[in-house]
């Protein structure tokens, strides 16, 4: 069985300093709980039936975004958390330059027309100040869209888990994305969004497994099992919670 850390849970604020900051804003603080205040978060009206490890129906994951860098195309996924902010992985960005960066929302496939999608450029990238590229601890980043998006059945934000959230072992969670579907096996044409359900693994079990592989596990990370996994689907971790999905 394979174990992977899929996301850090405890995130309160990001601080930024650098060339993207205004002179009067040497440090920009963005509190995630303040960003994610909409009543429609975590709801997917078109997601009536989910089967893991296969094509996701259009609109099944309305918070899923596709990140593109011109002229290279898709390189990472992310999750819409309100009408102007996206949460993604810090390892997707070697720098905080927004040149050539585009975000596609409401996208279904990478190679066919997507009538329900919109796109935005990015005005700001904020990487977690404690991101460690060696261990991938705090592997999170925020993207500010160039302008707000209008919510539709195909474009909606995901809810953010509270700081006190607990993810018990065997809790089902969902992975979605446009990544490879096996070792060196690319997603076939038309590169439709994929989804798969995997269980959460307890911190104790995950820590023991990672220790054997000389890897570290932080208590604020969530581990999931590789059993039942169809390839690598970067793009985030979602946990059903009643009638809402939380990141």
Backbone bond lengths (Angstrom), bond angles and torsions (degrees), N, CA, C in turn:
res aa  C-N    CA-C-N  psi(-1)  N-CA   C-N-CA  omega(-1)  CA-C   N-CA-C  phi
1 X - - - 1.459 - - 1.524 109.56 -
2 X 1.298 115.84 142.02 1.459 121.42 -177.46 1.525 109.44 -105.52
3 X 1.323 116.47 141.77 1.450 121.40 178.47 1.517 109.37 -121.81
4 X 1.315 116.63 137.99 1.452 120.75 177.51 1.519 109.61 -138.29
5 X 1.323 115.90 140.52 1.453 120.97 170.41 1.519 106.88 -80.22
6 X 1.340 116.90 122.73 1.456 118.30 -174.07 1.516 113.99 -105.74
7 X 1.311 119.20 -22.22 1.457 118.19 178.29 1.513 110.79 -170.21
8 X 1.320 116.32 146.31 1.451 121.46 171.85 1.511 109.26 -81.54
9 X 1.316 118.14 137.42 1.459 121.45 -174.94 1.516 112.18 -92.20
10 X 1.335 117.65 -44.92 1.453 120.38 -172.89 1.518 110.36 -83.61
11 X 1.314 116.36 103.97 1.450 122.54 177.18 1.516 107.29 -134.38
12 X 1.327 117.64 121.27 1.454 120.55 -179.99 1.512 110.89 -109.86
13 X 1.325 118.85 -49.97 1.459 120.07 -178.44 1.516 110.08 -153.79
14 X 1.311 115.55 154.11 1.456 122.78 173.21 1.520 107.74 -113.27
15 X 1.318 116.22 143.34 1.455 121.29 175.42 1.510 108.42 -118.68
16 X 1.311 116.04 140.68 1.462 120.49 -178.23 1.504 110.61 -131.02
17 X 1.317 115.99 137.53 1.453 120.92 167.02 1.510 107.52 -138.52
18 X 1.310 117.72 147.50 1.452 119.12 179.82 1.505 112.44 145.83
19 X 1.332 115.79 -162.14 1.457 120.51 -170.69 1.507 112.87 -69.35
20 X 1.345 118.79 -23.54 1.448 119.79 -179.28 1.522 112.57 -82.50
21 X 1.316 117.24 -11.17 1.456 119.88 -178.45 1.521 110.19 -83.93
22 X 1.344 116.79 143.19 1.448 121.77 175.39 1.525 109.00 -71.01
23 X 1.352 117.13 160.34 1.455 121.16 -176.05 1.515 111.92 -60.41
24 X 1.331 116.40 -33.16 1.461 120.03 179.61 1.521 111.90 -89.71
25 X 1.340 116.58 3.64 1.465 120.76 -177.74 1.518 109.28 -132.16
26 X 1.323 116.54 63.35 1.447 120.59 -179.52 1.523 111.94 -63.74
27 X 1.333 114.92 -28.95 1.454 119.60 176.52 1.525 108.47 -128.71
28 X 1.317 115.70 122.11 1.449 121.35 179.13 1.522 108.57 -108.68
29 X 1.329 116.13 121.11 1.456 120.94 -179.76 1.523 109.48 -106.39
30 X 1.317 115.50 127.15 1.456 120.99 178.81 1.524 108.57 -122.58
31 X 1.324 118.08 112.50 1.452 122.24 -179.59 1.516 109.33 -90.59
32 X 1.315 115.62 120.63 1.459 119.91 -173.38 1.517 112.28 -63.38
33 X 1.320 117.36 -37.58 1.455 118.66 -178.50 1.515 111.33 -66.56
34 X 1.319 118.84 -26.35 1.452 121.78 176.52 1.527 110.83 -77.79
35 X 1.333 117.39 -28.88 1.448 120.74 -179.59 1.522 111.88 -73.54
36 X 1.303 117.00 -29.32 1.456 121.86 -170.16 1.522 110.14 -108.00
37 X 1.328 116.99 77.43 1.461 120.53 -173.18 1.525 113.16 -119.98
38 X 1.316 118.59 1.19 1.447 120.93 -175.24 1.524 112.64 -75.65
39 X 1.342 116.32 148.89 1.459 121.62 179.52 1.525 112.33 -76.16
40 X 1.339 117.68 -18.29 1.462 119.51 -176.52 1.519 112.67 -89.53
41 X 1.339 118.36 -0.53 1.457 119.97 -176.06 1.525 110.62 -60.86
42 X 1.332 115.15 143.06 1.451 121.08 174.00 1.513 115.89 77.37
43 X 1.334 117.76 2.85 1.460 120.02 179.68 1.517 110.31 -104.23
44 X 1.327 116.00 137.06 1.466 121.92 -179.74 1.525 108.19 -130.25
45 X 1.326 118.35 90.38 1.471 121.47 -174.80 1.518 114.20 -56.96
46 X 1.346 117.71 -28.13 1.460 120.33 -176.74 1.522 113.35 -92.40
47 X 1.327 117.46 -1.38 1.457 121.66 -178.48 1.521 108.75 -94.14
48 X 1.325 116.38 83.94 1.459 121.08 -176.74 1.516 112.71 -94.84
49 X 1.343 117.30 -24.67 1.454 121.57 -179.83 1.514 108.86 -150.19
50 X 1.321 116.46 127.55 1.460 120.78 -177.30 1.520 109.36 -119.35
51 X 1.304 116.54 129.51 1.462 122.71 173.70 1.518 107.14 -123.22
52 X 1.342 117.49 122.76 1.451 120.30 -173.68 1.516 113.36 -73.10
53 X 1.333 115.17 156.93 1.443 121.61 173.05 1.505 114.72 75.60
54 X 1.334 117.80 28.77 1.450 119.98 179.52 1.519 109.85 -153.56
55 X 1.344 115.21 -174.47 1.459 119.64 179.28 1.522 110.60 -57.34
56 X 1.319 115.58 139.05 1.460 120.96 175.34 1.527 108.84 -89.99
57 X 1.328 118.58 132.11 1.463 119.89 176.71 1.523 110.03 -61.34
58 X 1.325 116.49 147.95 1.463 120.42 178.04 1.527 109.83 -56.43
59 X 1.314 116.53 130.55 1.459 121.57 -179.88 1.509 114.77 86.30
60 X 1.346 118.00 -0.17 1.463 120.59 -178.80 1.519 111.95 -66.03
61 X 1.338 116.65 -33.60 1.465 121.89 -178.58 1.535 108.25 -129.21
62 X 1.333 116.92 77.65 1.475 119.83 -171.07 1.520 114.55 -69.44
63 X 1.330 118.56 -10.22 1.468 121.86 177.05 1.530 112.14 -92.63
64 X 1.333 116.89 -8.68 1.465 120.79 -179.69 1.528 110.42 -68.29
65 X 1.333 116.19 131.26 1.459 120.40 176.87 1.523 108.96 -122.86
66 X 1.325 115.23 157.63 1.460 122.84 176.94 1.522 108.00 -116.41
67 X 1.323 116.70 123.02 1.457 121.95 -179.78 1.523 109.22 -94.92
68 X 1.325 115.76 130.03 1.463 121.84 -179.56 1.524 109.84 -124.30
69 X 1.301 115.03 145.02 1.467 121.26 173.13 1.526 107.07 -121.79
70 X 1.322 116.73 115.02 1.469 119.57 179.19 1.524 110.24 -65.97
71 X 1.331 119.22 137.71 1.475 129.16 0.04 1.520 113.19 -97.63
72 X 1.330 118.57 20.10 1.460 121.05 -168.32 1.523 114.33 -89.48
73 X 1.332 118.47 -18.61 1.458 120.71 178.47 1.516 113.47 90.25
74 X 1.340 115.90 -156.16 1.464 122.65 -174.17 1.527 111.19 -64.04
75 X 1.346 115.94 135.52 1.463 119.13 176.74 1.522 113.49 -136.50
76 X 1.324 118.39 -18.58 1.465 120.77 179.36 1.525 109.28 -157.50
77 X 1.313 115.54 163.03 1.450 121.84 173.78 1.520 110.36 -107.42
78 X 1.307 116.23 179.81 1.450 121.67 178.23 1.513 109.40 -171.57
79 X 1.332 115.97 179.11 1.459 121.29 -178.64 1.524 110.16 -130.12
80 X 1.324 115.88 130.86 1.454 121.43 174.86 1.527 108.90 -71.73
81 X 1.349 118.01 127.73 1.458 120.48 -179.51 1.527 112.72 -113.35
82 X 1.314 117.86 -15.67 1.460 122.48 163.99 1.519 107.56 -160.40
83 X 1.321 118.59 -168.31 1.457 118.28 -170.04 1.526 114.31 -74.05
84 X 1.354 118.32 -2.88 1.460 118.79 -179.52 1.518 113.51 -141.91
85 X 1.326 118.56 8.64 1.467 120.51 -178.85 1.528 111.06 -133.21
86 X 1.321 114.77 141.48 1.466 123.30 178.24 1.520 108.39 -123.24
87 X 1.328 116.05 136.58 1.466 122.40 174.89 1.522 108.34 -102.35
88 X 1.328 116.53 128.25 1.454 121.20 -178.17 1.524 109.45 -143.85
89 X 1.320 116.88 -166.29 1.466 121.69 -177.88 1.522 110.74 -96.78
90 X 1.328 116.32 138.42 1.465 120.68 179.42 1.522 111.55 -66.32
91 X 1.340 117.22 -29.99 1.477 118.98 -176.73 1.530 112.24 -67.87
92 X 1.330 117.19 -10.62 1.467 120.17 178.14 1.527 112.09 -73.24
93 X 1.335 117.21 -12.72 1.460 119.88 -172.74 1.520 111.14 -128.59
94 X 1.329 115.47 118.23 1.458 120.17 175.19 1.526 110.53 -74.61
95 X 1.324 116.36 -26.65 1.462 121.28 178.21 1.518 107.86 -141.60
96 X 1.322 116.76 178.99 1.464 120.99 178.04 1.526 111.30 -101.70
97 X 1.321 117.08 21.52 1.457 120.91 175.86 1.531 109.55 -71.54
98 X 1.323 116.88 133.81 1.461 121.79 179.36 1.530 112.29 -98.56
99 X 1.313 118.22 5.01 1.466 121.82 -177.00 1.529 110.57 -61.60
100 X 1.322 116.78 127.05 1.455 121.94 177.00 1.509 115.28 75.20
101 X 1.324 117.67 6.47 1.462 121.25 -175.69 1.529 110.44 -90.98
102 X 1.333 116.45 129.47 1.461 122.44 177.35 1.517 109.69 -131.61
103 X 1.335 115.62 145.54 1.457 122.49 178.58 1.527 107.95 -116.79
104 X 1.332 116.14 126.55 1.458 121.07 177.81 1.521 109.01 -107.72
105 X 1.330 115.75 127.35 1.459 122.53 -179.25 1.524 108.60 -117.66
106 X 1.333 116.30 145.49 1.456 120.38 -176.99 1.512 113.75 75.85
107 X 1.322 117.16 16.70 1.474 122.05 -176.91 1.525 110.64 -82.31
108 X 1.333 114.81 141.60 1.458 122.30 177.94 1.526 110.56 -108.48
109 X 1.339 116.68 -54.67 1.461 120.66 -179.87 1.528 109.55 -121.64
110 X 1.335 113.96 159.85 1.458 119.60 178.03 1.529 112.78 -90.40
111 X 1.346 118.14 -14.28 1.463 120.43 -171.46 1.527 114.36 -120.85
112 X 1.326 118.31 -5.29 1.456 121.34 179.22 1.521 109.53 -119.23
113 X 1.331 118.06 162.65 1.471 120.25 176.33 1.525 110.71 -59.35
114 X 1.315 115.87 142.80 1.462 122.37 179.12 1.524 108.48 -121.68
115 X 1.327 118.05 93.98 1.464 120.95 -172.89 1.527 114.41 -66.60
116 X 1.330 117.32 -17.26 1.465 119.88 -176.26 1.526 113.36 -102.21
117 X 1.327 117.49 8.16 1.455 119.55 -175.14 1.528 112.51 -97.17
118 X 1.319 114.00 157.26 1.456 122.59 169.49 1.520 106.82 -132.69
119 X 1.306 117.20 163.74 1.465 120.67 178.77 1.515 110.02 -131.48
120 X 1.305 115.20 154.53 1.451 122.71 176.94 1.524 108.70 -141.66
121 X 1.314 116.31 147.60 1.456 119.41 167.21 1.521 108.06 -82.91
122 X 1.317 116.62 177.33 1.465 121.91 -176.25 1.522 109.27 -117.49
123 X 1.327 116.51 130.72 1.459 120.60 -179.46 1.525 112.54 -97.88
124 X 1.321 117.67 -16.33 1.464 119.64 -175.76 1.526 110.10 -158.89
125 X 1.327 116.53 137.76 1.460 123.21 172.71 1.522 108.37 -119.50
126 X 1.322 116.66 127.21 1.463 121.41 179.00 1.525 108.73 -121.87
127 X 1.314 116.75 107.92 1.466 120.79 177.46 1.525 108.89 -87.36
128 X 1.322 115.98 145.02 1.469 120.15 177.67 1.532 108.98 -55.56
129 X 1.330 118.07 129.89 1.471 120.03 -175.79 1.516 113.90 -63.39
130 X 1.341 117.11 -21.68 1.460 120.18 -179.34 1.529 112.39 -106.77
131 X 1.314 116.70 20.19 1.463 119.69 176.83 1.523 110.18 -64.04
132 X 1.338 115.55 131.82 1.458 121.94 179.69 1.532 108.32 -115.63
133 X 1.348 118.34 107.85 1.468 120.19 -176.74 1.519 113.95 -67.78
134 X 1.321 117.90 -15.26 1.463 120.45 178.48 1.519 111.78 -81.91
135 X 1.337 116.28 -45.25 1.461 121.00 -178.81 1.526 113.08 -98.15
136 X 1.347 115.73 -13.32 1.466 123.04 -176.05 1.527 112.63 65.74
137 X 1.334 117.18 18.31 1.460 119.45 172.42 1.528 109.51 -65.67
138 X 1.333 116.04 142.27 1.467 122.56 -179.94 1.531 111.79 56.74
139 X 1.325 115.55 42.69 1.464 121.74 -176.66 1.532 110.07 -80.23
140 X 1.326 115.64 71.55 1.460 121.69 -175.82 1.516 110.75 -139.58
141 X 1.316 115.38 148.73 1.459 121.34 176.56 1.522 108.86 -149.49
142 X 1.325 115.29 152.85 1.457 122.17 176.34 1.517 109.40 -112.27
143 X 1.318 116.39 138.85 1.460 122.40 175.28 1.525 108.59 -118.00
144 X 1.329 116.35 127.96 1.460 120.28 175.12 1.520 107.92 -95.50
145 X 1.323 116.33 122.93 1.454 120.88 179.57 1.519 110.59 -72.84
146 X 1.328 116.17 153.81 1.461 120.91 -177.51 1.519 112.60 -64.03
147 X 1.336 117.15 -26.02 1.463 122.25 175.99 1.520 108.32 -157.17
148 X 1.335 118.27 156.46 1.467 120.59 -179.26 1.531 111.67 -63.94
149 X 1.335 115.65 154.77 1.460 121.46 175.60 1.529 109.02 -106.42
150 X 1.327 115.66 153.82 1.459 121.29 176.98 1.519 108.55 -92.20
151 X 1.337 116.33 133.40 1.456 120.11 -179.25 1.527 110.92 -73.49
152 X 1.331 114.86 138.11 1.455 122.94 175.08 1.525 107.31 -136.14
153 X 1.330 117.23 -175.02 1.461 120.10 174.22 1.518 111.89 -66.55
154 X 1.330 116.84 -17.86 1.462 121.82 -177.84 1.521 113.16 -105.64
155 X 1.323 117.65 -9.01 1.458 122.36 -178.82 1.519 108.54 -135.40
156 X 1.311 116.91 106.44 1.463 123.09 179.74 1.525 108.96 -148.55
157 X 1.328 118.08 154.95 1.468 120.15 179.53 1.523 111.86 -83.54
158 X 1.313 115.43 154.34 1.457 121.34 171.35 1.521 108.09 -89.38
159 X 1.325 117.03 152.93 1.464 120.79 175.55 1.529 109.59 -79.83
160 X 1.314 116.55 148.51 1.459 121.40 175.54 1.522 109.72 -96.99
161 X 1.316 115.91 136.02 1.455 120.62 178.13 1.527 109.87 -66.35
162 X 1.327 116.07 144.21 1.463 120.52 176.68 1.517 110.09 -68.85
163 X 1.331 115.73 157.99 1.461 120.36 -178.18 1.525 111.21 -60.35
164 X 1.330 117.25 -27.61 1.464 121.30 -177.63 1.534 112.95 -91.58
165 X 1.337 117.07 7.18 1.469 120.23 -177.04 1.526 111.51 -61.98
166 X 1.320 115.77 143.77 1.457 122.24 175.61 1.520 109.10 -116.80
167 X 1.327 116.27 137.22 1.456 121.74 179.65 1.522 107.23 -117.00
168 X 1.323 115.94 96.10 1.449 121.07 -174.13 1.522 111.12 -75.90
169 X 1.337 114.88 153.96 1.457 120.79 179.07 1.521 110.28 -56.99
170 X 1.324 115.59 142.06 1.463 125.95 178.03 1.525 113.26 74.74
171 X 1.343 117.58 3.17 1.465 118.97 173.86 1.526 108.59 -65.26
172 X 1.332 118.48 127.76 1.467 118.87 179.58 1.522 111.00 -71.77
173 X 1.317 116.63 140.36 1.456 121.38 174.77 1.524 107.41 -138.11
174 X 1.311 115.39 168.98 1.465 119.98 -174.20 1.510 111.58 -124.26
175 X 1.318 115.62 139.07 1.455 122.60 172.86 1.526 107.77 -114.88
176 X 1.316 116.42 141.48 1.460 120.29 178.60 1.520 109.29 -143.81
177 X 1.318 116.52 148.79 1.449 119.46 178.12 1.513 112.33 166.93
178 X 1.335 115.50 -177.25 1.464 122.83 -177.92 1.531 110.74 -113.09
179 X 1.326 117.68 29.66 1.455 120.63 -177.58 1.512 112.61 -79.71
180 X 1.330 115.82 -175.57 1.459 121.35 178.43 1.526 110.00 -65.27
181 X 1.316 117.52 153.53 1.464 121.60 -177.27 1.523 111.97 -104.11
182 X 1.312 117.28 7.88 1.457 123.28 177.10 1.512 107.88 -176.80
183 X 1.313 115.96 177.45 1.456 119.95 -179.99 1.532 109.61 -62.09
184 X 1.335 115.60 112.01 1.468 122.68 -179.70 1.538 112.75 59.94
185 X 1.333 116.19 24.88 1.466 120.99 177.68 1.527 108.39 -109.73
186 X 1.337 118.18 107.25 1.462 119.94 -177.78 1.519 112.05 -71.53
187 X 1.299 115.99 157.58 1.452 121.60 175.55 1.531 108.83 -66.14
188 X 1.342 118.57 125.29 1.467 119.93 -175.27 1.531 112.25 -72.10
189 X 1.320 114.50 159.53 1.457 122.21 176.15 1.536 109.33 -55.07
190 X 1.338 117.94 137.30 1.473 129.45 7.25 1.531 113.73 -94.18
191 X 1.337 116.83 24.74 1.463 122.53 178.40 1.528 110.63 58.82
192 X 1.326 113.93 61.69 1.462 121.06 -179.88 1.530 110.52 -83.05
193 X 1.317 116.87 147.03 1.467 121.92 179.14 1.525 109.99 -53.91
194 X 1.347 115.62 133.61 1.459 122.52 -179.93 1.521 110.98 -107.29
195 X 1.333 115.27 155.97 1.465 121.42 179.32 1.524 109.02 -141.90
196 X 1.321 116.08 149.56 1.457 120.85 177.07 1.522 108.86 -156.09
197 X 1.325 116.07 143.81 1.462 122.30 178.14 1.523 109.50 -99.56
198 X 1.322 116.60 133.04 1.469 122.34 178.31 1.524 108.62 -137.56
199 X 1.342 117.81 150.38 1.459 119.70 179.95 1.525 112.85 -86.89
200 X 1.315 115.76 150.38 1.458 121.60 172.50 1.523 108.87 -73.50
201 X 1.331 116.04 142.52 1.466 122.64 177.65 1.521 108.23 -107.46
202 X 1.331 117.24 141.09 1.463 120.48 -179.32 1.522 110.86 -61.67
203 X 1.348 115.71 153.12 1.459 120.76 179.70 1.526 111.81 -59.40
204 X 1.326 116.60 -38.77 1.461 120.23 -178.77 1.519 110.78 -65.08
205 X 1.323 117.19 -48.80 1.460 121.53 179.77 1.517 111.09 -63.23
206 X 1.333 116.20 -40.48 1.458 120.32 -179.51 1.525 110.89 -67.00
207 X 1.324 116.68 -44.54 1.460 120.61 -179.47 1.523 111.04 -60.66
208 X 1.334 117.05 -42.57 1.461 120.42 179.75 1.528 111.28 -64.05
209 X 1.333 116.45 -42.34 1.461 119.96 -179.00 1.521 111.21 -67.03
210 X 1.321 116.83 -42.66 1.457 120.41 -179.66 1.523 111.65 -69.04
211 X 1.309 116.40 -34.89 1.466 119.98 179.31 1.521 110.57 -62.31
212 X 1.329 116.21 -36.90 1.466 119.48 178.12 1.526 111.07 -64.85
213 X 1.326 116.12 -26.77 1.461 120.93 177.77 1.529 112.25 -98.17
214 X 1.337 115.18 13.36 1.459 122.09 178.57 1.533 112.05 58.57
215 X 1.315 115.37 38.41 1.457 121.23 175.71 1.518 109.00 -115.46
216 X 1.320 115.93 161.16 1.451 121.11 -177.79 1.521 110.45 -106.59
217 X 1.330 114.64 150.44 1.460 121.08 176.38 1.513 108.74 -131.49
218 X 1.313 116.59 120.37 1.454 121.65 177.54 1.521 109.74 -87.38
219 X 1.331 116.88 149.18 1.460 121.01 -176.69 1.525 112.41 -65.12
220 X 1.353 117.96 -23.07 1.461 119.00 179.94 1.521 112.22 -87.87
221 X 1.348 117.39 1.96 1.458 120.66 177.02 1.522 110.27 -87.14
222 X 1.312 115.26 156.29 1.455 122.08 173.57 1.512 108.00 -112.73
223 X 1.336 116.88 130.41 1.456 121.95 178.23 1.517 109.09 -103.92
224 X 1.344 114.38 146.64 1.452 118.63 173.83 1.516 108.02 -133.27
225 X 1.326 115.23 156.01 1.449 121.14 -179.35 1.509 110.55 -81.82
226 X 1.340 115.85 151.14 1.458 120.56 175.32 1.518 112.30 -86.81
227 X 1.303 118.01 -4.67 1.459 120.87 -179.34 1.531 109.28 -66.45
228 X 1.297 116.12 134.93 1.455 120.64 -178.73 1.507 112.93 78.50
229 X 1.313 116.55 11.27 1.461 121.74 -174.65 1.514 110.27 -86.38
230 X 1.300 117.13 135.30 1.455 120.92 175.56 1.515 107.87 -110.88
231 X 1.303 115.73 88.95 1.458 120.11 178.14 1.515 112.65 73.07
232 X 1.310 114.58 -165.52 1.462 123.28 -176.55 1.526 107.88 -106.33
233 X 1.317 117.11 116.89 1.456 121.03 -175.70 1.524 110.08 -118.84
234 X 1.334 118.08 76.25 1.450 119.31 179.86 1.518 110.44 -65.15
235 X 1.306 116.11 149.89 1.451 117.85 -179.67 1.504 112.31 144.63
236 X 1.337 118.21 -6.77 1.449 117.75 171.98 1.512 113.76 124.33
237 X 1.302 113.51 170.38 1.448 123.72 -177.08 1.521 107.13 -118.22
238 X 1.322 116.66 128.37 1.451 119.39 178.44 1.510 109.36 -127.13
239 X 1.317 116.70 135.51 1.458 120.92 179.92 1.524 108.83 -118.46
240 X 1.359 118.58 118.78 1.452 118.95 175.87 1.517 110.53 -60.78
241 X 1.333 117.76 135.62 1.461 122.73 -178.82 1.520 107.27 -141.49
242 X 1.348 115.52 92.33 1.451 119.39 -174.43 1.524 108.77 68.53
243 X 1.338 116.40 -124.17 1.468 119.72 -179.99 1.515 111.75 -99.83
244 X 1.349 117.36 13.50 1.453 121.13 -179.38 1.517 110.49 -126.14
245 X 1.329 116.41 158.56 1.461 122.65 174.67 1.523 108.36 -110.25
246 X 1.339 115.41 138.15 1.467 120.63 -177.55 1.520 109.36 -122.87
247 X 1.341 113.99 145.95 1.458 121.73 -178.51 1.516 109.34 -100.80
